[in-house]
Amino acid sequence: MRSIIKGGTIVTSHSKFQADILIDNEKIESIGKNLVNNDAKIIDAEGKYVLPGAIDAHTHLEFPFNGTTSADSYFTGTRAGACGGVTTVFDFVTQRKGQGIREAVKPRHDLCAPQACIDYSFHVALTDLTDEVLNEFSAAAAEGLPSYKLFMVYKKDGLMMDDAAIYKALERSKETGTLIAVHAENPDVIDLNIERFKKSGKLSPWYHYLSRPEAVEAEADIRAIHWAKTLKAPLYIVHLANNIGMKAVQDARAEGYEIYAETCPQYLHFTCDVYKRPDARNFVCSPPMKGQESQDALWQGIKDGFIDVIATDHCPFRQEQKDWGKDDFTKIPNGCMGIETLYPYMLSQARAGRISFEKAVELCAENPARIFGCQNKGALEPGKDADIVLYDPDIENIITQTNMHSDCDYTIWEGMPIHGKIIATYSRGKQVYANGTFTGEAGWGKFVPCYR
C-alpha cells in the first residue's frame, strides 16, 4: 500500500524544507511538494518535523555479563527503540574462544530474527584473534559484517585484546576495508585501583569512577590512535567519555587520519557526581561518567565535528541485578539504558538550541549509516528504506519509567524534561509507534547487511 506523508518539514543533515514523501513497497519513492496519488493513504504531518529514523549503533540486548543477562530481550529492546524513533539497531555479538566471526553471529541472528520489531545488524566483539579469524575478515565483510570491536579492558573476564592483537586487527582491516572499534581503558591501572580500594574498604559506587577516571580511559584512547596512525588504518572509538581522548581524536583528524568517535547521551548529560547519589549503582557503566571538563569537551567536539556518532551502549539491568553491588561496586553489572531516549534527548537539545536539528540527524542517522555501510538507511532520499520519524517540536513532556517500553524497571532519565516529542515511527513504511503506543510486531525487523 502506498502512503504520502504530507505537509511536514523534512530535516536532513544539511537543511530543512517543506515537502511530501511518497512511500511504496517499503521504500521512499519520491519527495516533492504537493505530491498526489489517488491510491495512497495520506499521513498528515502539518506542523511536524519529518526525520530519518535513528540508528543506534551500539546496543547489548540479551547480553550475558557478570553472571547475569541484560534486561532487554531482542523484542523488548527493539520495541523500546521503535518507541523512541530508532529504526535500526546494531547489536554486539561476543565471539567465544575457537569461534569464527560468522559462526559467532549465527546463533545471535537466529535469536534476534523472530523477535526484532525494527531492522538490525551486528558488530562482532573479537576475543580470540587467531590467524583463521583474521583471514575471515574479507568473507565476513562480503556477507555484510564489516565491523569488529576489540576490548582493551576486561582482562580478568577473558575479553581483553593486547596491543599486538590490536595492531594485527588494524593491519588486516586496512587490507580488507573493514573497521576496527575499540573499548579503550587501561585494564592494569583499573585492576590496581580496584585492589587498593577493596583493601581499604572503599566499595561505594563513587570508587567505580575513581578506579577508572579520565586518565585511565585517555591513555588507552591515545594508544589505540597511535597504532591506527602508524598503520594508516581507520579506527572507531566507542563511548568516548573523556576530554584528553577527545583532544587526541581532534588532533589525529586534523592530521588527516580516519579516526571516528562515538559518545553517548549519558556522558553528555550526567557527570561523575551521579556516583555520590543514593541510587548511584544505577549509573554504573564502563567507562563511567566523567567530570564537567570532559562533558564540556564532548559537547565542543560535537559542535566542531569531531564526534561522529551518538549511540547508547544500551545494556540495562533491573534494579534487583544492580542491587547485587549495593555494598560492593565491583559486583554491580555494568550498563545503562538509553535506546528509547537517544533521539528524544538529542532532539530536545536541538529544540533548546544547543545543536541544530540537522546536526542531530547527522549524528543519530546519517553518520552511522555512512560509517558502517548501511546503504539503504540514514537519510530521507528516494530509493532509501522508508524509516521515518514524525516529531512535534511544540510538545513538552517528562521522561518517566511508566512511559518507557523497555523491560528495565527504572530509568536513569527519570524526571527529565524533554522539549518536543516523537509522535510516530515508521519502519520501512510500517507504523511501529503512534502517540505513546507501540504498534509494531515481533519478527518485522530484517537483518541489514552493511558494506563499507
TORKOL-4160 file (C-alpha; in steps of 0.2 Angstrom, whole numbers, padded with zeros to 4 digits, m for minus):
452
<pt num="1" X="0000" Y="0000" Z="0000"/>
<pt num="2" X="0006" Y="0017" Z="m0004"/>
<pt num="3" X="0006" Y="0032" Z="0008"/>
<pt num="4" X="0011" Y="0050" Z="0007"/>
<pt num="5" X="0017" Y="0059" Z="0022"/>
<pt num="6" X="0010" Y="0076" Z="0018"/>
<pt num="7" X="0014" Y="0094" Z="0024"/>
<pt num="8" X="0029" Y="0091" Z="0035"/>
<pt num="9" X="0046" Y="0100" Z="0037"/>
<pt num="10" X="0059" Y="0087" Z="0031"/>
<pt num="11" X="0075" Y="0088" Z="0041"/>
<pt num="12" X="0091" Y="0082" Z="0033"/>
<pt num="13" X="0109" Y="0083" Z="0039"/>
<pt num="14" X="0111" Y="0099" Z="0029"/>
<pt num="15" X="0094" Y="0108" Z="0028"/>
<pt num="16" X="0076" Y="0109" Z="0032"/>
<pt num="17" X="0062" Y="0111" Z="0019"/>
<pt num="18" X="0044" Y="0108" Z="0017"/>
<pt num="19" X="0039" Y="0093" Z="0006"/>
<pt num="20" X="0029" Y="0077" Z="0005"/>
<pt num="21" X="0036" Y="0060" Z="0005"/>
<pt num="22" X="0028" Y="0046" Z="m0006"/>
<pt num="23" X="0031" Y="0028" Z="0001"/>
<pt num="24" X="0029" Y="0012" Z="m0009"/>
<pt num="25" X="0034" Y="m0005" Z="m0006"/>
<pt num="26" X="0044" Y="m0001" Z="0010"/>
<pt num="27" X="0054" Y="0012" Z="0001"/>
<pt num="28" X="0054" Y="0031" Z="m0002"/>
<pt num="29" X="0048" Y="0033" Z="m0020"/>
<pt num="30" X="0049" Y="0052" Z="m0021"/>
<pt num="31" X="0050" Y="0068" Z="m0012"/>
<pt num="32" X="0042" Y="0084" Z="m0018"/>
<pt num="33" X="0029" Y="0097" Z="m0015"/>
<pt num="34" X="0010" Y="0094" Z="m0017"/>
<pt num="35" X="0013" Y="0075" Z="m0021"/>
<pt num="36" X="m0004" Y="0067" Z="m0027"/>
<pt num="37" X="m0008" Y="0048" Z="m0028"/>
<pt num="38" X="m0026" Y="0043" Z="m0028"/>
<pt num="39" X="m0021" Y="0026" Z="m0021"/>
<pt num="40" X="m0011" Y="0032" Z="m0007"/>
<pt num="41" X="m0015" Y="0034" Z="0011"/>
<pt num="42" X="m0012" Y="0052" Z="0017"/>
<pt num="43" X="m0002" Y="0054" Z="0033"/>
<pt num="44" X="m0004" Y="0072" Z="0040"/>
<pt num="45" X="0012" Y="0080" Z="0045"/>
<pt num="46" X="0007" Y="0098" Z="0046"/>
<pt num="47" X="0017" Y="0107" Z="0059"/>
<pt num="48" X="0028" Y="0092" Z="0062"/>
<pt num="49" X="0046" Y="0088" Z="0058"/>
<pt num="50" X="0049" Y="0073" Z="0047"/>
<pt num="51" X="0066" Y="0065" Z="0051"/>
<pt num="52" X="0075" Y="0049" Z="0046"/>
<pt num="53" X="0074" Y="0035" Z="0059"/>
<pt num="54" X="0088" Y="0035" Z="0071"/>
<pt num="55" X="0102" Y="0021" Z="0070"/>
<pt num="56" X="0108" Y="0015" Z="0087"/>
<pt num="57" X="0125" Y="0009" Z="0083"/>
<pt num="58" X="0129" Y="0002" Z="0100"/>
<pt num="59" X="0117" Y="m0010" Z="0110"/>
<pt num="60" X="0119" Y="m0025" Z="0120"/>
<pt num="61" X="0102" Y="m0035" Z="0120"/>
<pt num="62" X="0100" Y="m0051" Z="0129"/>
<pt num="63" X="0119" Y="m0049" Z="0134"/>
<pt num="64" X="0127" Y="m0061" Z="0146"/>
<pt num="65" X="0138" Y="m0051" Z="0158"/>
<pt num="66" X="0145" Y="m0054" Z="0176"/>
<pt num="67" X="0134" Y="m0070" Z="0179"/>
<pt num="68" X="0118" Y="m0062" Z="0173"/>
<pt num="69" X="0109" Y="m0056" Z="0157"/>
<pt num="70" X="0104" Y="m0038" Z="0152"/>
<pt num="71" X="0086" Y="m0034" Z="0155"/>
<pt num="72" X="0080" Y="m0032" Z="0137"/>
<pt num="73" X="0077" Y="m0046" Z="0125"/>
<pt num="74" X="0078" Y="m0043" Z="0107"/>
<pt num="75" X="0059" Y="m0040" Z="0107"/>
<pt num="76" X="0058" Y="m0028" Z="0121"/>
<pt num="77" X="0074" Y="m0019" Z="0116"/>
<pt num="78" X="0069" Y="m0016" Z="0098"/>
<pt num="79" X="0051" Y="m0011" Z="0104"/>
<pt num="80" X="0059" Y="0002" Z="0115"/>
<pt num="81" X="0069" Y="0008" Z="0101"/>
<pt num="82" X="0054" Y="0009" Z="0089"/>
<pt num="83" X="0045" Y="0020" Z="0103"/>
<pt num="84" X="0060" Y="0032" Z="0103"/>
<pt num="85" X="0062" Y="0034" Z="0084"/>
<pt num="86" X="0076" Y="0021" Z="0082"/>
<pt num="87" X="0073" Y="0011" Z="0066"/>
<pt num="88" X="0089" Y="0001" Z="0065"/>
<pt num="89" X="0100" Y="m0006" Z="0079"/>
<pt num="90" X="0117" Y="m0013" Z="0079"/>
<pt num="91" X="0119" Y="m0026" Z="0092"/>
<pt num="92" X="0136" Y="m0033" Z="0098"/>
<pt num="93" X="0140" Y="m0052" Z="0097"/>
<pt num="94" X="0154" Y="m0058" Z="0108"/>
<pt num="95" X="0165" Y="m0071" Z="0099"/>
<pt num="96" X="0169" Y="m0086" Z="0110"/>
<pt num="97" X="0186" Y="m0095" Z="0110"/>
<pt num="98" X="0188" Y="m0105" Z="0095"/>
<pt num="99" X="0173" Y="m0097" Z="0085"/>
<pt num="100" X="0174" Y="m0089" Z="0068"/>
<pt num="101" X="0166" Y="m0072" Z="0065"/>
<pt num="102" X="0151" Y="m0079" Z="0056"/>
<pt num="103" X="0149" Y="m0094" Z="0067"/>
<pt num="104" X="0148" Y="m0082" Z="0082"/>
<pt num="105" X="0134" Y="m0072" Z="0073"/>
<pt num="106" X="0123" Y="m0086" Z="0068"/>
<pt num="107" X="0115" Y="m0091" Z="0085"/>
<pt num="108" X="0113" Y="m0072" Z="0089"/>
<pt num="109" X="0104" Y="m0069" Z="0072"/>
<pt num="110" X="0093" Y="m0084" Z="0075"/>
<pt num="111" X="0088" Y="m0077" Z="0092"/>
<pt num="112" X="0085" Y="m0060" Z="0085"/>
<pt num="113" X="0076" Y="m0063" Z="0069"/>
<pt num="114" X="0059" Y="m0069" Z="0076"/>
<pt num="115" X="0059" Y="m0055" Z="0090"/>
<pt num="116" X="0065" Y="m0039" Z="0081"/>
<pt num="117" X="0052" Y="m0026" Z="0079"/>
<pt num="118" X="0064" Y="m0015" Z="0069"/>
<pt num="119" X="0079" Y="m0018" Z="0057"/>
<pt num="120" X="0095" Y="m0024" Z="0065"/>
<pt num="121" X="0114" Y="m0028" Z="0061"/>
<pt num="122" X="0128" Y="m0034" Z="0071"/>
<pt num="123" X="0146" Y="m0029" Z="0076"/>
<pt num="124" X="0157" Y="m0043" Z="0082"/>
<pt num="125" X="0167" Y="m0041" Z="0098"/>
<pt num="126" X="0183" Y="m0052" Z="0095"/>
<pt num="127" X="0191" Y="m0061" Z="0109"/>
<pt num="128" X="0201" Y="m0074" Z="0100"/>
<pt num="129" X="0210" Y="m0066" Z="0086"/>
<pt num="130" X="0218" Y="m0082" Z="0078"/>
<pt num="131" X="0225" Y="m0082" Z="0060"/>
<pt num="132" X="0209" Y="m0090" Z="0054"/>
<pt num="133" X="0199" Y="m0076" Z="0061"/>
<pt num="134" X="0210" Y="m0063" Z="0053"/>
<pt num="135" X="0208" Y="m0072" Z="0037"/>
<pt num="136" X="0189" Y="m0072" Z="0039"/>
<pt num="137" X="0188" Y="m0053" Z="0038"/>
<pt num="138" X="0185" Y="m0052" Z="0020"/>
<pt num="139" X="0172" Y="m0066" Z="0019"/>
<pt num="140" X="0163" Y="m0059" Z="0034"/>
<pt num="141" X="0163" Y="m0042" Z="0026"/>
<pt num="142" X="0156" Y="m0049" Z="0010"/>
<pt num="143" X="0142" Y="m0056" Z="0020"/>
<pt num="144" X="0138" Y="m0039" Z="0027"/>
<pt num="145" X="0148" Y="m0040" Z="0043"/>
<pt num="146" X="0162" Y="m0027" Z="0041"/>
<pt num="147" X="0165" Y="m0020" Z="0059"/>
<pt num="148" X="0174" Y="m0028" Z="0074"/>
<pt num="149" X="0177" Y="m0022" Z="0091"/>
<pt num="150" X="0192" Y="m0026" Z="0102"/>
<pt num="151" X="0191" Y="m0023" Z="0121"/>
<pt num="152" X="0207" Y="m0015" Z="0128"/>
<pt num="153" X="0199" Y="m0019" Z="0145"/>
<pt num="154" X="0191" Y="m0034" Z="0155"/>
<pt num="155" X="0207" Y="m0044" Z="0156"/>
<pt num="156" X="0201" Y="m0055" Z="0170"/>
<pt num="157" X="0185" Y="m0059" Z="0161"/>
<pt num="158" X="0195" Y="m0065" Z="0146"/>
<pt num="159" X="0189" Y="m0052" Z="0134"/>
<pt num="160" X="0204" Y="m0041" Z="0133"/>
<pt num="161" X="0215" Y="m0039" Z="0117"/>
<pt num="162" X="0233" Y="m0034" Z="0119"/>
<pt num="163" X="0242" Y="m0022" Z="0109"/>
<pt num="164" X="0249" Y="m0035" Z="0097"/>
<pt num="165" X="0231" Y="m0041" Z="0093"/>
<pt num="166" X="0225" Y="m0023" Z="0091"/>
<pt num="167" X="0240" Y="m0020" Z="0079"/>
<pt num="168" X="0236" Y="m0036" Z="0069"/>
<pt num="169" X="0217" Y="m0032" Z="0068"/>
<pt num="170" X="0221" Y="m0014" Z="0062"/>
<pt num="171" X="0233" Y="m0020" Z="0049"/>
<pt num="172" X="0221" Y="m0033" Z="0042"/>
<pt num="173" X="0206" Y="m0020" Z="0042"/>
<pt num="174" X="0216" Y="m0009" Z="0031"/>
<pt num="175" X="0219" Y="m0023" Z="0019"/>
<pt num="176" X="0201" Y="m0028" Z="0019"/>
<pt num="177" X="0191" Y="m0012" Z="0020"/>
<pt num="178" X="0184" Y="m0017" Z="0037"/>
<pt num="179" X="0183" Y="m0006" Z="0053"/>
<pt num="180" X="0190" Y="m0009" Z="0070"/>
<pt num="181" X="0182" Y="m0002" Z="0085"/>
<pt num="182" X="0189" Y="m0001" Z="0102"/>
<pt num="183" X="0183" Y="0000" Z="0120"/>
<pt num="184" X="0198" Y="0010" Z="0127"/>
<pt num="185" X="0203" Y="0009" Z="0145"/>
<pt num="186" X="0219" Y="0003" Z="0154"/>
<pt num="187" X="0215" Y="m0013" Z="0162"/>
<pt num="188" X="0231" Y="m0014" Z="0173"/>
<pt num="189" X="0228" Y="0003" Z="0181"/>
<pt num="190" X="0209" Y="m0001" Z="0184"/>
<pt num="191" X="0214" Y="m0018" Z="0192"/>
<pt num="192" X="0227" Y="m0010" Z="0203"/>
<pt num="193" X="0215" Y="0004" Z="0209"/>
<pt num="194" X="0201" Y="m0009" Z="0212"/>
<pt num="195" X="0213" Y="m0019" Z="0223"/>
<pt num="196" X="0218" Y="m0004" Z="0233"/>
<pt num="197" X="0200" Y="0002" Z="0236"/>
<pt num="198" X="0194" Y="m0016" Z="0241"/>
<pt num="199" X="0208" Y="m0017" Z="0254"/>
<pt num="200" X="0204" Y="0000" Z="0261"/>
<pt num="201" X="0185" Y="m0005" Z="0262"/>
<pt num="202" X="0181" Y="0009" Z="0249"/>
<pt num="203" X="0167" Y="0000" Z="0240"/>
<pt num="204" X="0153" Y="0013" Z="0236"/>
<pt num="205" X="0150" Y="0017" Z="0218"/>
<pt num="206" X="0160" Y="0033" Z="0219"/>
<pt num="207" X="0175" Y="0021" Z="0219"/>
<pt num="208" X="0169" Y="0014" Z="0202"/>
<pt num="209" X="0173" Y="0031" Z="0195"/>
<pt num="210" X="0189" Y="0033" Z="0204"/>
<pt num="211" X="0195" Y="0016" Z="0199"/>
<pt num="212" X="0193" Y="0022" Z="0180"/>
<pt num="213" X="0195" Y="0041" Z="0180"/>
<pt num="214" X="0199" Y="0051" Z="0165"/>
<pt num="215" X="0217" Y="0047" Z="0163"/>
<pt num="216" X="0213" Y="0028" Z="0163"/>
<pt num="217" X="0202" Y="0030" Z="0148"/>
<pt num="218" X="0213" Y="0043" Z="0139"/>
<pt num="219" X="0229" Y="0033" Z="0140"/>
<pt num="220" X="0220" Y="0019" Z="0130"/>
<pt num="221" X="0212" Y="0031" Z="0118"/>
<pt num="222" X="0229" Y="0038" Z="0114"/>
<pt num="223" X="0237" Y="0021" Z="0112"/>
<pt num="224" X="0224" Y="0015" Z="0100"/>
<pt num="225" X="0225" Y="0031" Z="0090"/>
<pt num="226" X="0244" Y="0029" Z="0089"/>
<pt num="227" X="0243" Y="0011" Z="0082"/>
<pt num="228" X="0229" Y="0017" Z="0069"/>
<pt num="229" X="0240" Y="0032" Z="0064"/>
<pt num="230" X="0256" Y="0021" Z="0062"/>
<pt num="231" X="0246" Y="0009" Z="0051"/>
<pt num="232" X="0236" Y="0022" Z="0042"/>
<pt num="233" X="0221" Y="0012" Z="0046"/>
<pt num="234" X="0203" Y="0018" Z="0051"/>
<pt num="235" X="0198" Y="0017" Z="0069"/>
<pt num="236" X="0181" Y="0019" Z="0078"/>
<pt num="237" X="0182" Y="0023" Z="0097"/>
<pt num="238" X="0166" Y="0018" Z="0106"/>
<pt num="239" X="0158" Y="0028" Z="0120"/>
<pt num="240" X="0171" Y="0041" Z="0121"/>
<pt num="241" X="0169" Y="0050" Z="0138"/>
<pt num="242" X="0185" Y="0060" Z="0142"/>
<pt num="243" X="0192" Y="0077" Z="0137"/>
<pt num="244" X="0210" Y="0071" Z="0134"/>
<pt num="245" X="0204" Y="0057" Z="0122"/>
<pt num="246" X="0193" Y="0070" Z="0114"/>
<pt num="247" X="0208" Y="0081" Z="0111"/>
<pt num="248" X="0218" Y="0065" Z="0104"/>
<pt num="249" X="0204" Y="0062" Z="0091"/>
<pt num="250" X="0204" Y="0080" Z="0086"/>
<pt num="251" X="0222" Y="0081" Z="0084"/>
<pt num="252" X="0223" Y="0064" Z="0073"/>
<pt num="253" X="0208" Y="0071" Z="0062"/>
<pt num="254" X="0217" Y="0087" Z="0060"/>
<pt num="255" X="0232" Y="0077" Z="0054"/>
<pt num="256" X="0221" Y="0068" Z="0041"/>
<pt num="257" X="0218" Y="0052" Z="0049"/>
<pt num="258" X="0202" Y="0042" Z="0048"/>
<pt num="259" X="0198" Y="0042" Z="0066"/>
<pt num="260" X="0179" Y="0041" Z="0072"/>
<pt num="261" X="0172" Y="0045" Z="0089"/>
<pt num="262" X="0156" Y="0039" Z="0096"/>
<pt num="263" X="0149" Y="0046" Z="0113"/>
<pt num="264" X="0133" Y="0043" Z="0122"/>
<pt num="265" X="0119" Y="0054" Z="0129"/>
<pt num="266" X="0123" Y="0049" Z="0147"/>
<pt num="267" X="0141" Y="0057" Z="0145"/>
<pt num="268" X="0133" Y="0072" Z="0138"/>
<pt num="269" X="0120" Y="0075" Z="0152"/>
<pt num="270" X="0127" Y="0067" Z="0168"/>
<pt num="271" X="0144" Y="0069" Z="0177"/>
<pt num="272" X="0153" Y="0058" Z="0189"/>
<pt num="273" X="0143" Y="0067" Z="0203"/>
<pt num="274" X="0130" Y="0054" Z="0200"/>
<pt num="275" X="0141" Y="0041" Z="0209"/>
<pt num="276" X="0138" Y="0051" Z="0225"/>
<pt num="277" X="0119" Y="0049" Z="0224"/>
<pt num="278" X="0108" Y="0036" Z="0234"/>
<pt num="279" X="0104" Y="0027" Z="0218"/>
<pt num="280" X="0122" Y="0028" Z="0211"/>
<pt num="281" X="0123" Y="0010" Z="0207"/>
<pt num="282" X="0110" Y="0013" Z="0193"/>
<pt num="283" X="0123" Y="0024" Z="0184"/>
<pt num="284" X="0137" Y="0011" Z="0185"/>
<pt num="285" X="0144" Y="0008" Z="0167"/>
<pt num="286" X="0161" Y="0007" Z="0159"/>
<pt num="287" X="0168" Y="0019" Z="0155"/>
<pt num="288" X="0159" Y="0029" Z="0169"/>
<pt num="289" X="0153" Y="0047" Z="0168"/>
<pt num="290" X="0167" Y="0059" Z="0170"/>
<pt num="291" X="0169" Y="0077" Z="0176"/>
<pt num="292" X="0162" Y="0093" Z="0170"/>
<pt num="293" X="0178" Y="0097" Z="0160"/>
<pt num="294" X="0176" Y="0081" Z="0150"/>
<pt num="295" X="0157" Y="0084" Z="0147"/>
<pt num="296" X="0161" Y="0101" Z="0140"/>
<pt num="297" X="0174" Y="0094" Z="0129"/>
<pt num="298" X="0162" Y="0081" Z="0121"/>
<pt num="299" X="0149" Y="0095" Z="0118"/>
<pt num="300" X="0163" Y="0105" Z="0110"/>
<pt num="301" X="0168" Y="0090" Z="0100"/>
<pt num="302" X="0150" Y="0088" Z="0093"/>
<pt num="303" X="0150" Y="0107" Z="0088"/>
<pt num="304" X="0167" Y="0106" Z="0080"/>
<pt num="305" X="0163" Y="0090" Z="0070"/>
<pt num="306" X="0175" Y="0078" Z="0079"/>
<pt num="307" X="0161" Y="0067" Z="0087"/>
<pt num="308" X="0153" Y="0057" Z="0073"/>
<pt num="309" X="0140" Y="0046" Z="0081"/>
<pt num="310" X="0129" Y="0047" Z="0096"/>
<pt num="311" X="0124" Y="0030" Z="0101"/>
<pt num="312" X="0118" Y="0022" Z="0118"/>
<pt num="313" X="0128" Y="0007" Z="0124"/>
<pt num="314" X="0111" Y="0001" Z="0129"/>
<pt num="315" X="0114" Y="m0013" Z="0142"/>
<pt num="316" X="0101" Y="m0011" Z="0156"/>
<pt num="317" X="0100" Y="m0022" Z="0171"/>
<pt num="318" X="0085" Y="m0022" Z="0183"/>
<pt num="319" X="0085" Y="m0015" Z="0200"/>
<pt num="320" X="0087" Y="m0032" Z="0208"/>
<pt num="321" X="0103" Y="m0035" Z="0197"/>
<pt num="322" X="0111" Y="m0018" Z="0201"/>
<pt num="323" X="0107" Y="m0021" Z="0220"/>
<pt num="324" X="0120" Y="m0036" Z="0219"/>
<pt num="325" X="0133" Y="m0022" Z="0222"/>
<pt num="326" X="0124" Y="m0011" Z="0234"/>
<pt num="327" X="0139" Y="m0015" Z="0246"/>
<pt num="328" X="0152" Y="m0018" Z="0234"/>
<pt num="329" X="0154" Y="m0008" Z="0217"/>
<pt num="330" X="0164" Y="m0022" Z="0209"/>
<pt num="331" X="0148" Y="m0033" Z="0209"/>
<pt num="332" X="0137" Y="m0021" Z="0200"/>
<pt num="333" X="0133" Y="m0026" Z="0182"/>
<pt num="334" X="0139" Y="m0013" Z="0171"/>
<pt num="335" X="0127" Y="m0004" Z="0160"/>
<pt num="336" X="0113" Y="0009" Z="0157"/>
<pt num="337" X="0098" Y="0011" Z="0147"/>
<pt num="338" X="0096" Y="0023" Z="0133"/>
<pt num="339" X="0089" Y="0016" Z="0117"/>
<pt num="340" X="0071" Y="0024" Z="0119"/>
<pt num="341" X="0078" Y="0041" Z="0125"/>
<pt num="342" X="0093" Y="0043" Z="0112"/>
<pt num="343" X="0083" Y="0053" Z="0099"/>
<pt num="344" X="0071" Y="0062" Z="0111"/>
<pt num="345" X="0086" Y="0068" Z="0121"/>
<pt num="346" X="0096" Y="0074" Z="0106"/>
<pt num="347" X="0081" Y="0082" Z="0098"/>
<pt num="348" X="0077" Y="0090" Z="0114"/>
<pt num="349" X="0095" Y="0098" Z="0114"/>
<pt num="350" X="0091" Y="0104" Z="0097"/>
<pt num="351" X="0075" Y="0111" Z="0102"/>
<pt num="352" X="0084" Y="0120" Z="0116"/>
<pt num="353" X="0096" Y="0127" Z="0104"/>
<pt num="354" X="0112" Y="0118" Z="0110"/>
<pt num="355" X="0114" Y="0110" Z="0092"/>
<pt num="356" X="0104" Y="0111" Z="0076"/>
<pt num="357" X="0091" Y="0098" Z="0071"/>
<pt num="358" X="0102" Y="0095" Z="0056"/>
<pt num="359" X="0116" Y="0090" Z="0067"/>
<pt num="360" X="0105" Y="0078" Z="0077"/>
<pt num="361" X="0100" Y="0070" Z="0061"/>
<pt num="362" X="0119" Y="0069" Z="0056"/>
<pt num="363" X="0124" Y="0061" Z="0072"/>
<pt num="364" X="0110" Y="0049" Z="0075"/>
<pt num="365" X="0106" Y="0044" Z="0057"/>
<pt num="366" X="0116" Y="0049" Z="0043"/>
<pt num="367" X="0134" Y="0046" Z="0050"/>
<pt num="368" X="0131" Y="0029" Z="0057"/>
<pt num="369" X="0124" Y="0023" Z="0041"/>
<pt num="370" X="0138" Y="0030" Z="0031"/>
<pt num="371" X="0152" Y="0024" Z="0043"/>
<pt num="372" X="0146" Y="0006" Z="0044"/>
<pt num="373" X="0139" Y="0005" Z="0027"/>
<pt num="374" X="0120" Y="0004" Z="0029"/>
<pt num="375" X="0117" Y="0009" Z="0011"/>
<pt num="376" X="0098" Y="0010" Z="0012"/>
<pt num="377" X="0097" Y="0019" Z="0029"/>
<pt num="378" X="0101" Y="0035" Z="0037"/>
<pt num="379" X="0093" Y="0048" Z="0026"/>
<pt num="380" X="0076" Y="0053" Z="0018"/>
<pt num="381" X="0080" Y="0050" Z="m0001"/>
<pt num="382" X="0071" Y="0041" Z="m0015"/>
<pt num="383" X="0077" Y="0023" Z="m0015"/>
<pt num="384" X="0081" Y="0023" Z="0003"/>
<pt num="385" X="0071" Y="0012" Z="0016"/>
<pt num="386" X="0055" Y="0022" Z="0022"/>
<pt num="387" X="0062" Y="0023" Z="0040"/>
<pt num="388" X="0054" Y="0039" Z="0045"/>
<pt num="389" X="0050" Y="0048" Z="0062"/>
<pt num="390" X="0037" Y="0062" Z="0064"/>
<pt num="391" X="0042" Y="0074" Z="0078"/>
<pt num="392" X="0031" Y="0088" Z="0086"/>
<pt num="393" X="0043" Y="0102" Z="0092"/>
<pt num="394" X="0029" Y="0110" Z="0102"/>
<pt num="395" X="0025" Y="0096" Z="0114"/>
<pt num="396" X="0033" Y="0097" Z="0132"/>
<pt num="397" X="0034" Y="0081" Z="0142"/>
<pt num="398" X="0044" Y="0072" Z="0156"/>
<pt num="399" X="0053" Y="0055" Z="0155"/>
<pt num="400" X="0046" Y="0043" Z="0167"/>
<pt num="401" X="0048" Y="0024" Z="0168"/>
<pt num="402" X="0030" Y="0021" Z="0167"/>
<pt num="403" X="0030" Y="0028" Z="0149"/>
<pt num="404" X="0045" Y="0018" Z="0144"/>
<pt num="405" X="0044" Y="0002" Z="0134"/>
<pt num="406" X="0060" Y="m0007" Z="0140"/>
<pt num="407" X="0059" Y="m0022" Z="0152"/>
<pt num="408" X="0070" Y="m0012" Z="0164"/>
<pt num="409" X="0061" Y="m0007" Z="0180"/>
<pt num="410" X="0069" Y="0011" Z="0181"/>
<pt num="411" X="0077" Y="0024" Z="0170"/>
<pt num="412" X="0092" Y="0034" Z="0174"/>
<pt num="413" X="0082" Y="0048" Z="0164"/>
<pt num="414" X="0068" Y="0048" Z="0177"/>
<pt num="415" X="0060" Y="0066" Z="0178"/>
<pt num="416" X="0070" Y="0074" Z="0164"/>
<pt num="417" X="0060" Y="0087" Z="0154"/>
<pt num="418" X="0060" Y="0084" Z="0136"/>
<pt num="419" X="0057" Y="0098" Z="0123"/>
<pt num="420" X="0047" Y="0091" Z="0108"/>
<pt num="421" X="0040" Y="0074" Z="0106"/>
<pt num="422" X="0042" Y="0059" Z="0094"/>
<pt num="423" X="0024" Y="0055" Z="0089"/>
<pt num="424" X="0026" Y="0042" Z="0076"/>
<pt num="425" X="0039" Y="0030" Z="0069"/>
<pt num="426" X="0039" Y="0021" Z="0053"/>
<pt num="427" X="0050" Y="0006" Z="0049"/>
<pt num="428" X="0051" Y="0003" Z="0031"/>
<pt num="429" X="0034" Y="0012" Z="0029"/>
<pt num="430" X="0025" Y="0002" Z="0043"/>
<pt num="431" X="0020" Y="0012" Z="0058"/>
<pt num="432" X="0028" Y="0004" Z="0073"/>
<pt num="433" X="0024" Y="0018" Z="0086"/>
<pt num="434" X="0010" Y="0031" Z="0087"/>
<pt num="435" X="0007" Y="0043" Z="0101"/>
<pt num="436" X="0013" Y="0033" Z="0115"/>
<pt num="437" X="0008" Y="0016" Z="0109"/>
<pt num="438" X="0019" Y="0003" Z="0101"/>
<pt num="439" X="0010" Y="m0003" Z="0085"/>
<pt num="440" X="0024" Y="m0015" Z="0078"/>
<pt num="441" X="0026" Y="m0033" Z="0079"/>
<pt num="442" X="0040" Y="m0046" Z="0083"/>
<pt num="443" X="0048" Y="m0053" Z="0068"/>
<pt num="444" X="0045" Y="m0037" Z="0057"/>
<pt num="445" X="0064" Y="m0032" Z="0058"/>
<pt num="446" X="0076" Y="m0038" Z="0045"/>
<pt num="447" X="0094" Y="m0041" Z="0045"/>
<pt num="448" X="0104" Y="m0026" Z="0037"/>
<pt num="449" X="0120" Y="m0031" Z="0028"/>
<pt num="450" X="0132" Y="m0017" Z="0028"/>
<pt num="451" X="0146" Y="m0014" Z="0015"/>
<pt num="452" X="0159" Y="m0001" Z="0019"/>
